[in-house]
Amino acid sequence: SGSGSASEDGTKKIVGGTEATFAPFESMDDNGNIVGIDVDVLDAISEEMGFEYELKNVGWEPVFSQITTGELDFGAAGITITDKRKETYDFTDPYFEATLMIVVPEDNTDITSIEDLEDKKVAVQINSTSHVAAQKVLGQTNPNILAYESQPIAYQEVINGAADAAIGDNTVIMEYLKNNPDAPIKTIEDDSFEKEYYGLMVKKGNEEVLNMLNDGLKKIKENGKLAEITGQEIE
Ligand code: ARG
């Protein structure tokens, strides 16, 4: 693997990483294949640009560390473009707009905003934007922040009573509720959550891979394929 490798016929091949418990962006199907919006976006980009790619389900934190070490060329995992991450990584233009949401037990009445989480046990995906949002309200090292490798685990902790609330990405929470209609949880929106934009991520300075991805992304924005895949228009 690694940037610059070529497949047998000489076509450029790049290797990406993801964490595939994040439907509708990436999840494992019954045949063990990674499926979802991120895969459809990568298929469309690679087809436009004429390169090959492989996407590996390495786990959330390894996406970041393995891009740093060069084991992976890029990350495609519903990754929010943040200023902090931009210190170490480069991102394509955004391909999806999202925001955060709160999940609480169905019968909860005292949590109506992020501020109400201050003295609560809050489940999040580790080092995600939800984790940062929880730290803002509860404090950086508050043991009441319960951090897990995957976002559905955080929702399950609310269902089984280990956490009072979870914070997660809106589209993913809504998909989880669609797939688990009997889950005894409900969602709370809070306008103070800012808009988030997902991008494909490479190691800082890896212009070769960044340009392949970004040029392809520009093309599928222009020809309408991206909107077809995501169901939303984005600049
Ligand atoms: N958008 C959030 C972030 O970037 C969560 C992404 C989680 N992605 C995943 N595939 N588990 O922090």
Residues whose N, C-alpha, C, O or C-beta is under 5 A from the ligand:
A	BS01	LIG	E19 F22 A77 G78 I79 T80 N127 S128 T129 D169
